[in-house]
């Protein structure tokens, strides 16, 4: 099974990397962009076949190591 974990800053947390990218896009003429938020994507390949068990394990991994839940939110997608 594969798990995709998307980690991104919570709303209201300053994102200097996103702000820099937004400014650079504007400088390059991409004026239609109103905001940029930068995050990360983690792709895990797991041996287990029970989708519920995989989701629970990936959630534990994410909250323990992969995301700083004080300032970051995350979403998990599981596929076979």
KASULHU-V326703 format. One record per pair of residues at least 24 apart in sequence whose ideal C-beta (glycine too) atoms are under 10 Angstrom apart, sorted by sequence separation. I is the first residue (numbers start at 1). J is the second residue. If there is no record, write none. Layout:
i | j
I | J
I | J
//
This chain:
i | j
13 | 37
15 | 39
42 | 66
54 | 78
42 | 67
11 | 37
40 | 66
52 | 78
54 | 80
40 | 67
51 | 78
9 | 37
39 | 67
51 | 79
8 | 37
9 | 38
51 | 80
8 | 38
9 | 39
8 | 39
49 | 80
7 | 39
8 | 40
40 | 72
42 | 74
44 | 76
46 | 78
6 | 39
7 | 40
8 | 41
39 | 72
6 | 40
7 | 41
39 | 73
40 | 74
42 | 76
43 | 77
44 | 78
5 | 40
6 | 41
7 | 42
39 | 74
5 | 41
6 | 42
39 | 75
41 | 77
4 | 41
5 | 42
4 | 42
5 | 43
3 | 42
4 | 43
5 | 44
3 | 43
4 | 44
2 | 43
3 | 44
2 | 44
3 | 45
1 | 44
2 | 45
3 | 46
1 | 45
2 | 46
1 | 46
3 | 48
1 | 47
1 | 48
1 | 49
3 | 51
1 | 50
1 | 51
3 | 54
1 | 53
2 | 54
3 | 55
1 | 54
5 | 58
1 | 55
3 | 57
4 | 58
5 | 59
3 | 58
7 | 62
3 | 59
5 | 61
6 | 62
1 | 58
5 | 62
13 | 70
14 | 71
3 | 61
10 | 68
13 | 71
3 | 62
7 | 66
8 | 67
9 | 68
10 | 69
12 | 71
13 | 72
7 | 67
10 | 70
13 | 73
5 | 66
6 | 67
7 | 68
10 | 71
5 | 67
7 | 69
9 | 71
10 | 72
11 | 73
9 | 72
10 | 73
8 | 72
9 | 73
7 | 72
8 | 73
7 | 73
8 | 74
6 | 73
7 | 74
8 | 75
6 | 74
7 | 75
5 | 74
6 | 75
5 | 75
6 | 76
4 | 75
5 | 76
6 | 77
4 | 76
5 | 77
3 | 76
4 | 77
3 | 77
4 | 78
2 | 77
3 | 78
4 | 79
2 | 78
3 | 79
1 | 78
2 | 79
1 | 79
2 | 80
1 | 80
//
